[in-house]
Amino acid sequence: MSDLRPDVIFVIDGAVWRDFQELRERWEEPLCIGLRDECVRNIRSAIRAGKPDVATHWLRVQKFALAYGLSWVSAVEVDGILIRESPKMCVLRYPEDRDLKRVPIEAR
């Protein structure tokens, strides 16, 4: 069981977190096909409108939703602030916050 330690945090900006939260509230689950489809619609709409930065933003929201829904992460770092949505469980070993592996969610 010592290998089951959530030692990763995803690093995103506040705009990605805000839009992810809104979509998750509407769809109730980050892995919901409706959430994914809404991100894809926003990406395509931004591309058609000639707004690559907006398309990149929605791609990051989509990638974060997928990664966050699938992964056991310790926390999310939003604009430098650590957010823990789930309390630490006593059966797992957690590294100190400073030792957590930070994984930026990028649009690549």
C-alpha positions in Angstrom: 0.0 0.0 0.0 3.0 2.4 0.4 3.0 2.9 -3.4 -0.5 4.3 -3.3 0.5 7.8 -2.4 -1.0 10.8 -4.2 2.2 12.7 -4.9 1.0 14.8 -7.8 -0.8 18.1 -8.0 -2.1 19.6 -11.3 -1.2 23.2 -11.9 -3.7 25.4 -13.7 -4.7 29.1 -13.8 -7.8 30.6 -12.2 -9.7 30.9 -15.5 -9.4 27.1 -16.2 -10.4 26.3 -12.7 -13.4 28.6 -12.9 -14.7 27.2 -16.1 -14.0 23.6 -15.0 -16.0 24.3 -11.8 -18.9 25.7 -13.8 -19.0 22.7 -16.2 -18.6 20.2 -13.4 -21.5 21.8 -11.5 -23.7 21.6 -14.6 -22.6 18.1 -15.6 -21.9 16.7 -12.1 -18.9 14.7 -13.2 -15.6 15.6 -14.9 -15.7 12.5 -17.1 -19.2 13.2 -18.4 -19.5 13.1 -22.2 -21.6 16.3 -22.0 -18.8 18.2 -20.3 -16.4 17.0 -23.0 -18.8 17.9 -25.8 -19.3 21.4 -24.4 -15.5 21.9 -24.3 -15.2 20.7 -27.9 -18.0 23.1 -29.0 -16.2 26.0 -27.3 -12.9 25.0 -28.9 -14.5 24.8 -32.4 -16.4 28.0 -31.9 -13.2 29.9 -30.9 -11.3 28.5 -33.9 -14.1 29.6 -36.2 -14.1 33.1 -34.6 -10.3 33.3 -35.1 -9.6 33.3 -31.4 -6.8 30.8 -30.8 -6.2 31.9 -27.2 -9.8 31.1 -26.3 -9.5 27.7 -28.1 -6.4 27.0 -26.2 -8.1 27.8 -22.9 -11.0 25.4 -23.6 -8.5 22.7 -24.7 -6.8 23.1 -21.3 -10.2 22.9 -19.5 -11.0 19.7 -21.4 -7.5 18.2 -20.7 -7.8 19.2 -17.0 -11.3 17.6 -16.6 -10.1 14.4 -18.1 -6.9 14.2 -16.1 -8.6 15.3 -12.8 -11.4 12.8 -13.3 -9.0 9.9 -14.0 -6.2 10.6 -11.6 -5.7 10.3 -7.9 -4.1 13.7 -7.2 -3.4 15.2 -3.8 -4.4 18.7 -4.8 -4.8 21.3 -7.5 -2.6 24.4 -7.6 -4.7 27.4 -8.9 -2.7 30.6 -9.5 -0.2 29.5 -6.8 -2.9 28.5 -4.2 -3.1 24.8 -3.2 -6.7 23.5 -3.2 -7.6 20.2 -1.7 -11.1 19.0 -2.5 -10.7 15.7 -0.6 -9.1 15.3 2.8 -6.0 13.3 3.2 -6.8 9.6 3.9 -5.0 8.0 6.8 -4.3 4.8 4.9 -2.1 6.6 2.3 1.3 8.2 2.7 1.5 11.8 1.6 4.7 13.7 0.8 5.1 17.1 2.3 3.4 19.8 0.1 6.8 21.1 -1.0 7.7 17.7 -2.3 4.6 17.1 -4.4 5.2 16.7 -8.1 3.7 19.7 -9.9 2.2 18.8 -13.3 1.1 21.8 -15.4 -1.9 21.2 -17.6 -1.0 22.5 -21.0 -2.8 22.6 -24.4 -0.3 20.4 -26.2 
